[in-house]
C-alpha cells in the first residue's frame, strides 16, 4: 500500500475532472470503478471519493487507487490517495511496484494541474 496526502487549491469540480481524465488516460486498462459525492446543506463542505483500478504489468495483477477529496468550509481541498492490491504474497507484501507506480502517476496528474 502506498499513500499520498496533500492540500489542493482551486475548484473541487475541476480537480475531480482532471483526476478522472488523467487516471483514465494514463493507462489503457484503467477504469473508474465507482464514486460518491457528498455535500453539506449549505454546499460549503464537500467530499468526493473515487475508486480506480488498472492492470499492473510489473505485478501481473490489478491494483486499485482510492482518491478522497474533502473541501472544508474555508475552501481548502484535502486530498488523500491510497493505492493497494499490488502485492503477490499470501502472508507478506511482496512486489508492491504496481501500487507505487499507480500512485506516482496520480502525483504527476496533481503536479501538472
Biopython code that builds the backbone (N, CA, C, O; Angstrom):
import numpy as np
from Bio.PDB.StructureBuilder import StructureBuilder

atoms = [
    (1, "UNK", "N", (0.849, -1.163, 0.000)),
    (1, "UNK", "CA", (0.000, 0.000, 0.000)),
    (1, "UNK", "C", (0.896, 1.227, 0.000)),
    (1, "UNK", "O", (1.910, 1.280, 0.696)),
    (2, "UNK", "N", (0.499, 2.210, -0.796)),
    (2, "UNK", "CA", (1.219, 3.476, -0.855)),
    (2, "UNK", "C", (0.210, 4.596, -0.659)),
    (2, "UNK", "O", (-0.941, 4.477, -1.080)),
    (3, "UNK", "N", (0.637, 5.694, -0.017)),
    (3, "UNK", "CA", (-0.294, 6.771, 0.301)),
    (3, "UNK", "C", (0.320, 8.128, 0.004)),
    (3, "UNK", "O", (1.517, 8.343, 0.195)),
    (4, "UNK", "N", (-0.532, 9.046, -0.470)),
    (4, "UNK", "CA", (-0.145, 10.428, -0.723)),
    (4, "UNK", "C", (-1.228, 11.321, -0.126)),
    (4, "UNK", "O", (-2.415, 11.114, -0.380)),
    (5, "UNK", "N", (-0.825, 12.307, 0.661)),
    (5, "UNK", "CA", (-1.764, 13.283, 1.202)),
    (5, "UNK", "C", (-1.229, 14.676, 0.929)),
    (5, "UNK", "O", (-0.038, 14.943, 1.092)),
    (6, "UNK", "N", (-2.133, 15.568, 0.505)),
    (6, "UNK", "CA", (-1.731, 16.932, 0.187)),
    (6, "UNK", "C", (-2.943, 17.854, 0.275)),
    (6, "UNK", "O", (-4.080, 17.399, 0.397)),
    (7, "UNK", "N", (-2.680, 19.145, 0.211)),
    (7, "UNK", "CA", (-3.728, 20.168, 0.178)),
    (7, "UNK", "C", (-3.734, 20.779, -1.215)),
    (7, "UNK", "O", (-2.684, 21.128, -1.752)),
    (8, "UNK", "N", (-4.927, 20.906, -1.799)),
    (8, "UNK", "CA", (-5.074, 21.481, -3.133)),
    (8, "UNK", "C", (-5.843, 22.793, -3.045)),
    (8, "UNK", "O", (-6.625, 23.008, -2.118)),
    (9, "UNK", "N", (-5.615, 23.653, -4.004)),
    (9, "UNK", "CA", (-6.340, 24.922, -4.096)),
    (9, "UNK", "C", (-7.125, 24.923, -5.390)),
    (9, "UNK", "O", (-6.741, 24.263, -6.355)),
    (10, "UNK", "N", (-8.224, 25.661, -5.415)),
    (10, "UNK", "CA", (-8.992, 25.792, -6.644)),
    (10, "UNK", "C", (-10.366, 25.186, -6.536)),
    (10, "UNK", "O", (-10.931, 25.067, -5.448)),
    (11, "UNK", "N", (-10.895, 24.805, -7.676)),
    (11, "UNK", "CA", (-12.248, 24.270, -7.778)),
    (11, "UNK", "C", (-12.255, 22.760, -7.578)),
    (11, "UNK", "O", (-11.529, 22.036, -8.258)),
    (12, "UNK", "N", (-13.069, 22.293, -6.652)),
    (12, "UNK", "CA", (-13.191, 20.855, -6.423)),
    (12, "UNK", "C", (-13.698, 20.149, -7.670)),
    (12, "UNK", "O", (-13.198, 19.081, -8.023)),
    (13, "UNK", "N", (-14.675, 20.727, -8.334)),
    (13, "UNK", "CA", (-15.202, 20.126, -9.561)),
    (13, "UNK", "C", (-14.122, 19.994, -10.630)),
    (13, "UNK", "O", (-14.052, 18.979, -11.322)),
    (14, "UNK", "N", (-13.288, 21.008, -10.764)),
    (14, "UNK", "CA", (-12.197, 20.965, -11.746)),
    (14, "UNK", "C", (-11.182, 19.892, -11.387)),
    (14, "UNK", "O", (-10.703, 19.173, -12.264)),
    (15, "UNK", "N", (-10.850, 19.776, -10.107)),
    (15, "UNK", "CA", (-9.904, 18.748, -9.690)),
    (15, "UNK", "C", (-10.437, 17.353, -9.985)),
    (15, "UNK", "O", (-9.700, 16.494, -10.468)),
    (16, "UNK", "N", (-11.716, 17.127, -9.697)),
    (16, "UNK", "CA", (-12.303, 15.806, -9.968)),
    (16, "UNK", "C", (-12.217, 15.492, -11.462)),
    (16, "UNK", "O", (-11.844, 14.382, -11.842)),
    (17, "UNK", "N", (-12.559, 16.459, -12.303)),
    (17, "UNK", "CA", (-12.483, 16.252, -13.760)),
    (17, "UNK", "C", (-11.067, 15.915, -14.195)),
    (17, "UNK", "O", (-10.858, 14.977, -14.965)),
    (18, "UNK", "N", (-10.095, 16.674, -13.707)),
    (18, "UNK", "CA", (-8.700, 16.465, -14.103)),
    (18, "UNK", "C", (-8.164, 15.130, -13.590)),
    (18, "UNK", "O", (-7.421, 14.449, -14.297)),
    (19, "UNK", "N", (-8.530, 14.758, -12.389)),
    (19, "UNK", "CA", (-8.083, 13.486, -11.833)),
    (19, "UNK", "C", (-8.684, 12.326, -12.621)),
    (19, "UNK", "O", (-7.966, 11.408, -13.017)),
    (20, "UNK", "N", (-9.995, 12.363, -12.849)),
    (20, "UNK", "CA", (-10.632, 11.283, -13.602)),
    (20, "UNK", "C", (-10.026, 11.146, -14.995)),
    (20, "UNK", "O", (-9.687, 10.042, -15.420)),
    (21, "UNK", "N", (-9.892, 12.255, -15.700)),
    (21, "UNK", "CA", (-9.330, 12.217, -17.049)),
    (21, "UNK", "C", (-7.875, 11.743, -17.026)),
    (21, "UNK", "O", (-7.474, 10.924, -17.854)),
    (22, "UNK", "N", (-7.096, 12.250, -16.092)),
    (22, "UNK", "CA", (-5.687, 11.892, -16.023)),
    (22, "UNK", "C", (-5.461, 10.430, -15.725)),
    (22, "UNK", "O", (-4.610, 9.794, -16.346)),
    (23, "UNK", "N", (-6.214, 9.881, -14.779)),
    (23, "UNK", "CA", (-6.047, 8.471, -14.439)),
    (23, "UNK", "C", (-6.500, 7.588, -15.602)),
    (23, "UNK", "O", (-5.806, 6.641, -15.974)),
    (24, "UNK", "N", (-7.658, 7.897, -16.171)),
    (24, "UNK", "CA", (-8.197, 7.061, -17.241)),
    (24, "UNK", "C", (-7.368, 7.138, -18.514)),
    (24, "UNK", "O", (-7.271, 6.152, -19.246)),
    (25, "UNK", "N", (-6.775, 8.281, -18.789)),
    (25, "UNK", "CA", (-5.932, 8.418, -19.975)),
    (25, "UNK", "C", (-4.511, 7.918, -19.736)),
    (25, "UNK", "O", (-3.742, 7.754, -20.683)),
    (26, "UNK", "N", (-4.160, 7.674, -18.472)),
    (26, "UNK", "CA", (-2.805, 7.266, -18.130)),
    (26, "UNK", "C", (-2.524, 5.795, -18.340)),
    (26, "UNK", "O", (-1.365, 5.380, -18.313)),
    (27, "UNK", "N", (-3.556, 4.997, -18.548)),
    (27, "UNK", "CA", (-3.360, 3.557, -18.735)),
    (27, "UNK", "C", (-4.526, 3.006, -19.534)),
    (27, "UNK", "O", (-5.681, 3.341, -19.274)),
    (28, "UNK", "N", (-4.220, 2.163, -20.506)),
    (28, "UNK", "CA", (-5.264, 1.580, -21.345)),
    (28, "UNK", "C", (-6.182, 0.670, -20.528)),
    (28, "UNK", "O", (-7.335, 0.463, -20.906)),
    (29, "UNK", "N", (-5.690, 0.129, -19.422)),
    (29, "UNK", "CA", (-6.508, -0.779, -18.615)),
    (29, "UNK", "C", (-7.190, -0.086, -17.437)),
    (29, "UNK", "O", (-7.895, -0.741, -16.669)),
    (30, "UNK", "N", (-6.995, 1.226, -17.278)),
    (30, "UNK", "CA", (-7.575, 1.942, -16.145)),
    (30, "UNK", "C", (-9.083, 2.081, -16.290)),
    (30, "UNK", "O", (-9.605, 2.297, -17.384)),
    (31, "UNK", "N", (-9.769, 1.951, -15.158)),
    (31, "UNK", "CA", (-11.219, 2.125, -15.138)),
    (31, "UNK", "C", (-11.624, 2.851, -13.857)),
    (31, "UNK", "O", (-10.959, 2.747, -12.826)),
    (32, "UNK", "N", (-12.722, 3.581, -13.949)),
    (32, "UNK", "CA", (-13.331, 4.201, -12.774)),
    (32, "UNK", "C", (-14.346, 3.200, -12.260)),
    (32, "UNK", "O", (-15.372, 2.969, -12.900)),
    (33, "UNK", "N", (-14.070, 2.604, -11.109)),
    (33, "UNK", "CA", (-14.937, 1.551, -10.579)),
    (33, "UNK", "C", (-16.193, 2.115, -9.942)),
    (33, "UNK", "O", (-17.282, 1.573, -10.129)),
    (34, "UNK", "N", (-16.049, 3.206, -9.184)),
    (34, "UNK", "CA", (-17.210, 3.816, -8.549)),
    (34, "UNK", "C", (-16.804, 5.127, -7.908)),
    (34, "UNK", "O", (-15.620, 5.454, -7.823)),
    (35, "UNK", "N", (-17.797, 5.872, -7.460)),
    (35, "UNK", "CA", (-17.543, 7.140, -6.793)),
    (35, "UNK", "C", (-18.740, 7.570, -5.980)),
    (35, "UNK", "O", (-19.857, 7.100, -6.192)),
    (36, "UNK", "N", (-18.492, 8.477, -5.039)),
    (36, "UNK", "CA", (-19.544, 9.062, -4.218)),
    (36, "UNK", "C", (-19.242, 10.526, -4.003)),
    (36, "UNK", "O", (-18.085, 10.925, -3.877)),
    (37, "UNK", "N", (-20.294, 11.322, -3.961)),
    (37, "UNK", "CA", (-20.162, 12.749, -3.692)),
    (37, "UNK", "C", (-21.139, 13.140, -2.585)),
    (37, "UNK", "O", (-22.311, 12.764, -2.606)),
    (38, "UNK", "N", (-20.630, 13.900, -1.622)),
    (38, "UNK", "CA", (-21.446, 14.374, -0.510)),
    (38, "UNK", "C", (-21.284, 15.882, -0.393)),
    (38, "UNK", "O", (-20.238, 16.436, -0.731)),
    (39, "UNK", "N", (-22.335, 16.537, 0.091)),
    (39, "UNK", "CA", (-22.320, 17.994, 0.214)),
    (39, "UNK", "C", (-23.120, 18.385, 1.445)),
    (39, "UNK", "O", (-24.179, 17.816, 1.711)),
    (40, "UNK", "N", (-22.606, 19.370, 2.208)),
    (40, "UNK", "CA", (-23.365, 19.882, 3.344)),
    (40, "UNK", "C", (-24.571, 20.664, 2.832)),
    (40, "UNK", "O", (-24.639, 21.016, 1.654)),
    (41, "UNK", "N", (-25.500, 20.927, 3.707)),
    (41, "UNK", "CA", (-26.731, 21.621, 3.312)),
    (41, "UNK", "C", (-26.439, 22.973, 2.670)),
    (41, "UNK", "O", (-27.126, 23.369, 1.727)),
    (42, "UNK", "N", (-25.441, 23.678, 3.162)),
    (42, "UNK", "CA", (-25.117, 24.990, 2.584)),
    (42, "UNK", "C", (-24.139, 24.890, 1.407)),
    (42, "UNK", "O", (-23.827, 25.903, 0.781)),
    (43, "UNK", "N", (-23.659, 23.695, 1.103)),
    (43, "UNK", "CA", (-22.785, 23.488, -0.054)),
    (43, "UNK", "C", (-21.336, 23.862, 0.148)),
    (43, "UNK", "O", (-20.535, 23.715, -0.775)),
    (44, "UNK", "N", (-20.970, 24.341, 1.326)),
    (44, "UNK", "CA", (-19.590, 24.777, 1.559)),
    (44, "UNK", "C", (-18.646, 23.619, 1.844)),
    (44, "UNK", "O", (-17.460, 23.690, 1.525)),
    (45, "UNK", "N", (-19.164, 22.561, 2.441)),
    (45, "UNK", "CA", (-18.344, 21.403, 2.771)),
    (45, "UNK", "C", (-18.724, 20.267, 1.827)),
    (45, "UNK", "O", (-19.896, 19.917, 1.691)),
    (46, "UNK", "N", (-17.704, 19.699, 1.177)),
    (46, "UNK", "CA", (-17.955, 18.631, 0.194)),
    (46, "UNK", "C", (-16.924, 17.532, 0.345)),
    (46, "UNK", "O", (-15.800, 17.762, 0.792)),
    (47, "UNK", "N", (-17.330, 16.337, -0.037)),
    (47, "UNK", "CA", (-16.426, 15.191, -0.045)),
    (47, "UNK", "C", (-16.703, 14.380, -1.299)),
    (47, "UNK", "O", (-17.849, 14.035, -1.586)),
    (48, "UNK", "N", (-15.649, 14.079, -2.043)),
    (48, "UNK", "CA", (-15.762, 13.274, -3.266)),
    (48, "UNK", "C", (-14.791, 12.095, -3.142)),
    (48, "UNK", "O", (-13.620, 12.271, -2.805)),
    (49, "UNK", "N", (-15.298, 10.904, -3.419)),
    (49, "UNK", "CA", (-14.489, 9.689, -3.357)),
    (49, "UNK", "C", (-14.537, 9.027, -4.727)),
    (49, "UNK", "O", (-15.607, 8.901, -5.323)),
    (50, "UNK", "N", (-13.369, 8.602, -5.230)),
    (50, "UNK", "CA", (-13.284, 7.877, -6.491)),
    (50, "UNK", "C", (-12.403, 6.656, -6.286)),
    (50, "UNK", "O", (-11.379, 6.721, -5.606)),
    (51, "UNK", "N", (-12.814, 5.536, -6.883)),
    (51, "UNK", "CA", (-12.029, 4.309, -6.821)),
    (51, "UNK", "C", (-11.702, 3.892, -8.253)),
    (51, "UNK", "O", (-12.593, 3.629, -9.062)),
    (52, "UNK", "N", (-10.408, 3.840, -8.544)),
    (52, "UNK", "CA", (-9.915, 3.459, -9.861)),
    (52, "UNK", "C", (-9.232, 2.099, -9.761)),
    (52, "UNK", "O", (-8.809, 1.677, -8.685)),
    (53, "UNK", "N", (-9.134, 1.433, -10.890)),
    (53, "UNK", "CA", (-8.425, 0.162, -10.960)),
    (53, "UNK", "C", (-7.675, 0.112, -12.286)),
    (53, "UNK", "O", (-8.108, 0.691, -13.282)),
    (54, "UNK", "N", (-6.553, -0.585, -12.280)),
    (54, "UNK", "CA", (-5.820, -0.817, -13.532)),
    (54, "UNK", "C", (-4.989, -2.080, -13.394)),
    (54, "UNK", "O", (-4.723, -2.560, -12.292)),
    (55, "UNK", "N", (-4.589, -2.601, -14.540)),
    (55, "UNK", "CA", (-3.733, -3.781, -14.558)),
    (55, "UNK", "C", (-2.285, -3.337, -14.424)),
    (55, "UNK", "O", (-1.859, -2.391, -15.086)),
    (56, "UNK", "N", (-1.537, -4.008, -13.581)),
    (56, "UNK", "CA", (-0.125, -3.715, -13.392)),
    (56, "UNK", "C", (0.710, -4.767, -14.110)),
    (56, "UNK", "O", (0.713, -5.936, -13.723)),
    (57, "UNK", "N", (1.412, -4.354, -15.147)),
    (57, "UNK", "CA", (2.292, -5.274, -15.867)),
    (57, "UNK", "C", (3.418, -5.766, -14.955)),
    (57, "UNK", "O", (3.818, -6.928, -15.024)),
    (58, "UNK", "N", (3.925, -4.873, -14.104)),
    (58, "UNK", "CA", (5.034, -5.243, -13.216)),
    (58, "UNK", "C", (4.618, -6.327, -12.233)),
    (58, "UNK", "O", (5.366, -7.277, -11.998)),
    (59, "UNK", "N", (3.443, -6.191, -11.666)),
    (59, "UNK", "CA", (2.981, -7.150, -10.670)),
    (59, "UNK", "C", (2.131, -8.261, -11.239)),
    (59, "UNK", "O", (1.829, -9.233, -10.547)),
    (60, "UNK", "N", (1.738, -8.126, -12.506)),
    (60, "UNK", "CA", (0.866, -9.087, -13.168)),
    (60, "UNK", "C", (-0.437, -9.296, -12.391)),
    (60, "UNK", "O", (-0.904, -10.420, -12.209)),
    (61, "UNK", "N", (-1.003, -8.178, -11.942)),
    (61, "UNK", "CA", (-2.270, -8.217, -11.227)),
    (61, "UNK", "C", (-2.945, -6.843, -11.331)),
    (61, "UNK", "O", (-2.396, -5.922, -11.936)),
    (62, "UNK", "N", (-4.106, -6.718, -10.753)),
    (62, "UNK", "CA", (-4.812, -5.443, -10.770)),
    (62, "UNK", "C", (-4.523, -4.691, -9.476)),
    (62, "UNK", "O", (-4.417, -5.290, -8.406)),
    (63, "UNK", "N", (-4.398, -3.387, -9.586)),
    (63, "UNK", "CA", (-4.196, -2.524, -8.426)),
    (63, "UNK", "C", (-5.303, -1.488, -8.401)),
    (63, "UNK", "O", (-5.860, -1.130, -9.439)),
    (64, "UNK", "N", (-5.615, -1.014, -7.211)),
    (64, "UNK", "CA", (-6.661, -0.011, -7.079)),
    (64, "UNK", "C", (-6.077, 1.274, -6.509)),
    (64, "UNK", "O", (-5.034, 1.268, -5.853)),
    (65, "UNK", "N", (-6.769, 2.365, -6.772)),
    (65, "UNK", "CA", (-6.402, 3.675, -6.250)),
    (65, "UNK", "C", (-7.671, 4.321, -5.729)),
    (65, "UNK", "O", (-8.613, 4.562, -6.485)),
    (66, "UNK", "N", (-7.691, 4.601, -4.435)),
    (66, "UNK", "CA", (-8.818, 5.270, -3.805)),
    (66, "UNK", "C", (-8.431, 6.729, -3.589)),
    (66, "UNK", "O", (-7.443, 7.017, -2.914)),
    (67, "UNK", "N", (-9.210, 7.651, -4.161)),
    (67, "UNK", "CA", (-8.932, 9.079, -4.049)),
    (67, "UNK", "C", (-10.085, 9.735, -3.308)),
    (67, "UNK", "O", (-11.245, 9.602, -3.698)),
    (68, "UNK", "N", (-9.753, 10.453, -2.223)),
    (68, "UNK", "CA", (-10.750, 11.195, -1.465)),
    (68, "UNK", "C", (-10.361, 12.664, -1.474)),
    (68, "UNK", "O", (-9.245, 13.022, -1.097)),
    (69, "UNK", "N", (-11.286, 13.511, -1.906)),
    (69, "UNK", "CA", (-11.098, 14.959, -1.857)),
    (69, "UNK", "C", (-12.140, 15.518, -0.894)),
    (69, "UNK", "O", (-13.337, 15.278, -1.058)),
    (70, "UNK", "N", (-11.687, 16.259, 0.103)),
    (70, "UNK", "CA", (-12.580, 16.851, 1.098)),
    (70, "UNK", "C", (-12.368, 18.352, 1.103)),
    (70, "UNK", "O", (-11.274, 18.828, 1.408)),
    (71, "UNK", "N", (-13.405, 19.095, 0.769)),
    (71, "UNK", "CA", (-13.326, 20.559, 0.758)),
    (71, "UNK", "C", (-13.924, 21.080, 2.054)),
    (71, "UNK", "O", (-15.104, 20.861, 2.328)),
    (72, "UNK", "N", (-13.104, 21.779, 2.865)),
    (72, "UNK", "CA", (-13.594, 22.286, 4.140)),
    (72, "UNK", "C", (-14.324, 23.620, 3.954)),
    (72, "UNK", "O", (-14.414, 24.137, 2.840)),
    (73, "UNK", "N", (-14.836, 24.160, 5.042)),
    (73, "UNK", "CA", (-15.633, 25.393, 4.984)),
    (73, "UNK", "C", (-14.826, 26.591, 4.503)),
    (73, "UNK", "O", (-15.399, 27.573, 4.032)),
    (74, "UNK", "N", (-13.503, 26.520, 4.617)),
    (74, "UNK", "CA", (-12.636, 27.607, 4.146)),
    (74, "UNK", "C", (-12.264, 27.461, 2.668)),
    (74, "UNK", "O", (-11.595, 28.330, 2.109)),
    (75, "UNK", "N", (-12.694, 26.365, 2.035)),
    (75, "UNK", "CA", (-12.423, 26.166, 0.618)),
    (75, "UNK", "C", (-11.170, 25.359, 0.321)),
    (75, "UNK", "O", (-10.899, 25.058, -0.842)),
    (76, "UNK", "N", (-10.393, 24.999, 1.348)),
    (76, "UNK", "CA", (-9.210, 24.167, 1.114)),
    (76, "UNK", "C", (-9.654, 22.751, 0.775)),
    (76, "UNK", "O", (-10.628, 22.244, 1.330)),
    (77, "UNK", "N", (-8.931, 22.124, -0.138)),
    (77, "UNK", "CA", (-9.263, 20.769, -0.564)),
    (77, "UNK", "C", (-8.188, 19.828, -0.035)),
    (77, "UNK", "O", (-7.023, 19.914, -0.424)),
    (78, "UNK", "N", (-8.590, 18.943, 0.845)),
    (78, "UNK", "CA", (-7.696, 17.942, 1.416)),
    (78, "UNK", "C", (-7.780, 16.703, 0.527)),
    (78, "UNK", "O", (-8.867, 16.187, 0.265)),
    (79, "UNK", "N", (-6.632, 16.238, 0.071)),
    (79, "UNK", "CA", (-6.580, 15.103, -0.855)),
    (79, "UNK", "C", (-5.846, 13.944, -0.203)),
    (79, "UNK", "O", (-4.744, 14.109, 0.320)),
    (80, "UNK", "N", (-6.465, 12.768, -0.238)),
    (80, "UNK", "CA", (-5.834, 11.538, 0.216)),
    (80, "UNK", "C", (-5.972, 10.506, -0.894)),
    (80, "UNK", "O", (-7.078, 10.232, -1.361)),
    (81, "UNK", "N", (-4.850, 9.935, -1.315)),
    (81, "UNK", "CA", (-4.852, 8.905, -2.357)),
    (81, "UNK", "C", (-4.102, 7.695, -1.826)),
    (81, "UNK", "O", (-2.956, 7.803, -1.390)),
    (82, "UNK", "N", (-4.762, 6.538, -1.866)),
    (82, "UNK", "CA", (-4.171, 5.309, -1.355)),
    (82, "UNK", "C", (-4.296, 4.231, -2.422)),
    (82, "UNK", "O", (-5.395, 3.936, -2.891)),
    (83, "UNK", "N", (-3.172, 3.651, -2.799)),
    (83, "UNK", "CA", (-3.182, 2.557, -3.768)),
    (83, "UNK", "C", (-2.989, 1.246, -3.022)),
    (83, "UNK", "O", (-2.313, 1.203, -1.994)),
    (84, "UNK", "N", (-3.585, 0.173, -3.543)),
    (84, "UNK", "CA", (-3.449, -1.134, -2.895)),
    (84, "UNK", "C", (-3.722, -2.244, -3.901)),
    (84, "UNK", "O", (-4.158, -2.001, -5.026)),
    (85, "UNK", "N", (-3.454, -3.459, -3.464)),
    (85, "UNK", "CA", (-3.777, -4.630, -4.272)),
    (85, "UNK", "C", (-2.651, -5.140, -5.134)),
    (85, "UNK", "O", (-2.845, -6.097, -5.883)),
    (86, "UNK", "N", (-1.496, -4.547, -5.059)),
    (86, "UNK", "CA", (-0.430, -4.935, -5.964)),
    (86, "UNK", "C", (0.510, -6.004, -5.474)),
    (86, "UNK", "O", (1.423, -6.396, -6.201)),
    (87, "UNK", "N", (0.317, -6.495, -4.249)),
    (87, "UNK", "CA", (1.273, -7.489, -3.772)),
    (87, "UNK", "C", (0.840, -8.893, -4.155)),
    (87, "UNK", "O", (-0.333, -9.146, -4.429)),
    (88, "UNK", "N", (1.802, -9.798, -4.168)),
    (88, "UNK", "CA", (1.526, -11.170, -4.592)),
    (88, "UNK", "C", (1.644, -12.177, -3.463)),
    (88, "UNK", "O", (1.303, -13.344, -3.657)),
    (89, "UNK", "N", (2.109, -11.776, -2.305)),
    (89, "UNK", "CA", (2.303, -12.713, -1.208)),
    (89, "UNK", "C", (1.000, -13.059, -0.503)),
    (89, "UNK", "O", (0.097, -12.228, -0.406)),
    (90, "UNK", "N", (0.909, -14.282, -0.015)),
    (90, "UNK", "CA", (-0.280, -14.706, 0.728)),
    (90, "UNK", "C", (-0.261, -14.146, 2.146)),
    (90, "UNK", "O", (-1.313, -13.798, 2.684)),
    (91, "UNK", "N", (0.918, -14.053, 2.760)),
    (91, "UNK", "CA", (1.012, -13.583, 4.137)),
    (91, "UNK", "C", (1.878, -12.338, 4.290)),
    (91, "UNK", "O", (1.785, -11.641, 5.300)),
    (92, "UNK", "N", (2.719, -12.053, 3.298)),
    (92, "UNK", "CA", (3.593, -10.888, 3.337)),
    (92, "UNK", "C", (3.419, -10.113, 2.044)),
    (92, "UNK", "O", (3.102, -10.681, 0.999)),
    (93, "UNK", "N", (3.632, -8.803, 2.130)),
    (93, "UNK", "CA", (3.525, -7.980, 0.922)),
    (93, "UNK", "C", (4.798, -8.122, 0.104)),
    (93, "UNK", "O", (5.880, -7.734, 0.545)),
    (94, "UNK", "N", (4.659, -8.673, -1.074)),
    (94, "UNK", "CA", (5.776, -8.831, -1.996)),
    (94, "UNK", "C", (5.452, -8.076, -3.278)),
    (94, "UNK", "O", (4.309, -8.088, -3.734)),
    (95, "UNK", "N", (6.435, -7.431, -3.852)),
    (95, "UNK", "CA", (6.278, -6.765, -5.139)),
    (95, "UNK", "C", (5.145, -5.745, -5.127)),
    (95, "UNK", "O", (4.077, -5.975, -5.695)),
    (96, "UNK", "N", (5.392, -4.628, -4.477)),
    (96, "UNK", "CA", (4.397, -3.556, -4.408)),
    (96, "UNK", "C", (4.664, -2.488, -5.481)),
    (96, "UNK", "O", (4.173, -1.364, -5.370)),
    (97, "UNK", "N", (5.431, -2.832, -6.508)),
    (97, "UNK", "CA", (5.785, -1.857, -7.539)),
    (97, "UNK", "C", (4.561, -1.314, -8.260)),
    (97, "UNK", "O", (4.532, -0.134, -8.607)),
    (98, "UNK", "N", (3.557, -2.141, -8.493)),
    (98, "UNK", "CA", (2.352, -1.689, -9.186)),
    (98, "UNK", "C", (1.609, -0.626, -8.398)),
    (98, "UNK", "O", (1.117, 0.344, -8.974)),
    (99, "UNK", "N", (1.523, -0.799, -7.085)),
    (99, "UNK", "CA", (0.869, 0.179, -6.223)),
    (99, "UNK", "C", (1.614, 1.504, -6.273)),
    (99, "UNK", "O", (1.009, 2.564, -6.434)),
    (100, "UNK", "N", (2.925, 1.432, -6.136)),
    (100, "UNK", "CA", (3.744, 2.639, -6.132)),
    (100, "UNK", "C", (3.676, 3.357, -7.477)),
    (100, "UNK", "O", (3.637, 4.587, -7.527)),
    (101, "UNK", "N", (3.662, 2.602, -8.547)),
    (101, "UNK", "CA", (3.584, 3.183, -9.887)),
    (101, "UNK", "C", (2.256, 3.907, -10.100)),
    (101, "UNK", "O", (2.229, 4.994, -10.678)),
    (102, "UNK", "N", (1.158, 3.313, -9.639)),
    (102, "UNK", "CA", (-0.166, 3.923, -9.776)),
    (102, "UNK", "C", (-0.196, 5.251, -9.007)),
    (102, "UNK", "O", (-0.718, 6.249, -9.504)),
    (103, "UNK", "N", (0.360, 5.253, -7.805)),
    (103, "UNK", "CA", (0.378, 6.479, -7.007)),
    (103, "UNK", "C", (1.308, 7.518, -7.619)),
    (103, "UNK", "O", (1.012, 8.712, -7.569)),
    (104, "UNK", "N", (2.434, 7.085, -8.198)),
    (104, "UNK", "CA", (3.345, 8.019, -8.871)),
    (104, "UNK", "C", (2.632, 8.708, -10.028)),
    (104, "UNK", "O", (2.789, 9.913, -10.221)),
    (105, "UNK", "N", (1.853, 7.959, -10.796)),
    (105, "UNK", "CA", (1.098, 8.521, -11.915)),
    (105, "UNK", "C", (0.094, 9.547, -11.404)),
    (105, "UNK", "O", (-0.085, 10.599, -12.016)),
    (106, "UNK", "N", (-0.561, 9.245, -10.285)),
    (106, "UNK", "CA", (-1.511, 10.187, -9.694)),
    (106, "UNK", "C", (-0.809, 11.478, -9.277)),
    (106, "UNK", "O", (-1.336, 12.568, -9.499)),
    (107, "UNK", "N", (0.364, 11.363, -8.680)),
    (107, "UNK", "CA", (1.108, 12.544, -8.261)),
    (107, "UNK", "C", (1.467, 13.412, -9.470)),
    (107, "UNK", "O", (1.436, 14.639, -9.373)),
    (108, "UNK", "N", (1.805, 12.802, -10.595)),
    (108, "UNK", "CA", (2.095, 13.564, -11.813)),
    (108, "UNK", "C", (0.869, 14.363, -12.258)),
    (108, "UNK", "O", (1.006, 15.499, -12.710)),
    (109, "UNK", "N", (-0.320, 13.783, -12.134)),
    (109, "UNK", "CA", (-1.553, 14.490, -12.502)),
    (109, "UNK", "C", (-1.710, 15.736, -11.640)),
    (109, "UNK", "O", (-2.029, 16.810, -12.152)),
    (110, "UNK", "N", (-1.487, 15.601, -10.337)),
    (110, "UNK", "CA", (-1.612, 16.751, -9.429)),
    (110, "UNK", "C", (-0.581, 17.829, -9.756)),
    (110, "UNK", "O", (-0.896, 19.018, -9.703)),
    (111, "UNK", "N", (0.637, 17.433, -10.091)),
    (111, "UNK", "CA", (1.699, 18.397, -10.368)),
    (111, "UNK", "C", (1.474, 19.139, -11.674)),
    (111, "UNK", "O", (1.894, 20.289, -11.801)),
    (112, "UNK", "N", (0.824, 18.516, -12.646)),
    (112, "UNK", "CA", (0.567, 19.155, -13.939)),
    (112, "UNK", "C", (-0.569, 20.172, -13.861)),
    (112, "UNK", "O", (-0.631, 21.112, -14.653)),
    (113, "UNK", "N", (-1.460, 19.971, -12.905)),
    (113, "UNK", "CA", (-2.660, 20.825, -12.819)),
    (113, "UNK", "C", (-2.421, 22.059, -12.002)),
    (113, "UNK", "O", (-3.328, 22.874, -11.836)),
]
sb = StructureBuilder()
sb.init_structure("model")
sb.init_model(0)
sb.init_chain("A")
sb.init_seg("    ")
for serial, (resi, resn, name, xyz) in enumerate(atoms, 1):
    if name == "N":
        sb.init_residue(resn, " ", resi, " ")
    sb.init_atom(name, np.array(xyz, "f"), 0.0, 1.0, " ", f" {name:<3s}", serial, name[0])
structure = sb.get_structure()
